[in-house]
Amino acid sequence: MKIALIGYGKMGKAIEGFALQRNHSIVAKVDANHPAEILKIKEADVAIEFSQPDAVIENLKACFDAEVPVVCGTTGWLERKNEITTYCKDHNGTFLYASNFSLGVNLFFRLNEILASMMNPYETYDVAIDEIHHTQKKDAPSGTAITLAEGILKEIDRKKNWVKGDNSNQSELAIHSFREDPAPGTHTVKYTSAIDDIEIKHTAHSRDGFAMGALLVAEWIRDKKGVLHMGDFLKL
Ligand SMILES: NC(=O)c1ccc[n+]([C@@H]2O[C@H](COP(=O)([O-])OP(=O)(O)OC[C@H]3O[C@@H](n4cnc5c(N)ncnc54)[C@H](O)[C@@H]3O)[C@@H](O)[C@H]2O)c1
């Protein structure tokens, strides 16, 4: 399979390593220093986009214009997700965004929803999310923490929206972001009461789980159409 890597930083390089091991070829490596590489994406069977929040929209539109299926892991741009979904559909494109491509985190997302539905009747418990990432991470809270928050908001009636930092009232779900090195990503969902606490926690040990997951999704998506989700791929 011919792959275009859009964003050739820590994630792009990790994906390249696995792609070469699996006998794929890399036909474009687009980054801030090599923007003209974007012209080569039309040679690719699939594009994998891990860049940065201020670059992702233009990159995704370039993939749809070039009729190349695209897997996107860049976080911090979700306020424009509807625009991208519409653009993809209008161009009969293929698109999958995931805030986190690791199998373990996607199992954790499911566990989070099940736990939230169990905790919904027990109003003495408050719930909050903590996330820890390396200091170079550009967005906060993490895309993974936002997905966890969305899972909780779907199930816990007393929580209406998430907020960055401490909550000012009980209807808000607090997400606390911590930045320290090295930390590929740790997420904890905490239910606390005066009597006891319940916590679930996922700790990534490296970027390998994200990189391999994105590559497996790229192999799967190349002959699909439309806007797809990790749930379609993992059948969780
Ligand atoms: N979804 C997941 O599973 C997952 C996992 C890890 C990281 N991420 C996200 O992926 C993104 C990249 O992470 P990273 O650790 O590789 O970051 P990084 O800073 O190491 O790399 C970012 C790359 O984007 C490039 N870039 C800048 N402008 C660009 C442009 N206009 N077009 C193309 N490339 C451009 C930079 O030159 C750099 O190579 C971040 O948003 C991060 O939060 C997602």
Ligand as a Chemical Component Dictionary entry (heavy atoms), coordinates in Angstrom:
data_LIG
# 
_chem_comp.id                   LIG 
_chem_comp.type                 NON-POLYMER 
_chem_comp.pdbx_formal_charge   0 
_chem_comp.three_letter_code    LIG 
# 
loop_
_chem_comp_atom.comp_id 
_chem_comp_atom.atom_id 
_chem_comp_atom.alt_atom_id 
_chem_comp_atom.type_symbol 
_chem_comp_atom.charge 
_chem_comp_atom.model_Cartn_x 
_chem_comp_atom.model_Cartn_y 
_chem_comp_atom.model_Cartn_z 
_chem_comp_atom.pdbx_ordinal 
LIG N1  N1  N 0  -5.051 10.033 17.936 1  
LIG C1  C1  C 0  -4.004 9.471  18.559 2  
LIG O1  O1  O 0  -3.968 8.254  18.835 3  
LIG C2  C2  C 0  -2.829 10.353 18.891 4  
LIG C3  C3  C 0  -1.696 9.838  19.517 5  
LIG C4  C4  C 0  -0.600 10.679 19.711 6  
LIG C5  C5  C 0  -0.649 12.003 19.288 7  
LIG N2  N2  N 1  -1.781 12.473 18.710 8  
LIG C6  C6  C 0  -1.870 13.842 18.152 9  
LIG O2  O2  O 0  -1.213 13.827 16.908 10 
LIG C7  C7  C 0  -0.667 15.123 16.622 11 
LIG C8  C8  C 0  0.817  15.005 16.293 12 
LIG O3  O3  O 0  1.509  14.491 17.405 13 
LIG P1  P1  P 0  3.111  14.348 17.377 14 
LIG O4  O4  O 0  3.452  13.871 18.750 15 
LIG O5  O5  O -1 3.573  13.599 16.181 16 
LIG O6  O6  O 0  3.529  15.897 17.240 17 
LIG P2  P2  P 0  4.903  16.500 16.686 18 
LIG O7  O7  O 0  4.944  17.912 17.174 19 
LIG O8  O8  O 0  6.038  15.593 17.007 20 
LIG O9  O9  O 0  4.711  16.504 15.077 21 
LIG C9  C9  C 0  3.857  17.387 14.395 22 
LIG C10 C10 C 0  4.302  17.446 12.948 23 
LIG O10 O10 O 0  3.396  18.234 12.192 24 
LIG C11 C11 C 0  4.165  18.964 11.255 25 
LIG N3  N3  N 0  3.449  20.089 10.673 26 
LIG C12 C12 C 0  3.379  21.391 11.053 27 
LIG N4  N4  N 0  2.635  22.090 10.178 28 
LIG C13 C13 C 0  2.244  21.223 9.224  29 
LIG C14 C14 C 0  1.472  21.349 8.046  30 
LIG N5  N5  N 0  0.931  22.518 7.672  31 
LIG N6  N6  N 0  1.254  20.226 7.308  32 
LIG C15 C15 C 0  1.781  19.039 7.661  33 
LIG N7  N7  N 0  2.533  18.866 8.764  34 
LIG C16 C16 C 0  2.753  19.949 9.527  35 
LIG C17 C17 C 0  5.401  19.385 12.042 36 
LIG O11 O11 O 0  6.444  19.800 11.180 37 
LIG C18 C18 C 0  5.693  18.061 12.753 38 
LIG O12 O12 O 0  6.438  17.211 11.895 39 
LIG C19 C19 C 0  -0.995 15.972 17.860 40 
LIG O13 O13 O 0  -2.199 16.676 17.618 41 
LIG C20 C20 C 0  -1.229 14.929 18.967 42 
LIG O14 O14 O 0  -2.089 15.379 19.984 43 
LIG C21 C21 C 0  -2.857 11.675 18.503 44 
# 
loop_
_chem_comp_bond.comp_id 
_chem_comp_bond.atom_id_1 
_chem_comp_bond.atom_id_2 
_chem_comp_bond.value_order 
_chem_comp_bond.pdbx_ordinal 
LIG N1  C1  SING 1  
LIG C1  O1  DOUB 2  
LIG C1  C2  SING 3  
LIG C2  C3  SING 4  
LIG C2  C21 DOUB 5  
LIG C3  C4  DOUB 6  
LIG C4  C5  SING 7  
LIG C5  N2  DOUB 8  
LIG N2  C6  SING 9  
LIG N2  C21 SING 10 
LIG C6  O2  SING 11 
LIG C6  C20 SING 12 
LIG O2  C7  SING 13 
LIG C7  C8  SING 14 
LIG C7  C19 SING 15 
LIG C8  O3  SING 16 
LIG O3  P1  SING 17 
LIG P1  O4  DOUB 18 
LIG P1  O5  SING 19 
LIG P1  O6  SING 20 
LIG O6  P2  SING 21 
LIG P2  O7  DOUB 22 
LIG P2  O8  SING 23 
LIG P2  O9  SING 24 
LIG O9  C9  SING 25 
LIG C9  C10 SING 26 
LIG C10 O10 SING 27 
LIG C10 C18 SING 28 
LIG O10 C11 SING 29 
LIG C11 N3  SING 30 
LIG C11 C17 SING 31 
LIG N3  C12 SING 32 
LIG N3  C16 SING 33 
LIG C12 N4  DOUB 34 
LIG N4  C13 SING 35 
LIG C13 C14 SING 36 
LIG C13 C16 DOUB 37 
LIG C14 N5  SING 38 
LIG C14 N6  DOUB 39 
LIG N6  C15 SING 40 
LIG C15 N7  DOUB 41 
LIG N7  C16 SING 42 
LIG C17 O11 SING 43 
LIG C17 C18 SING 44 
LIG C18 O12 SING 45 
LIG C19 O13 SING 46 
LIG C19 C20 SING 47 
LIG C20 O14 SING 48 
# 
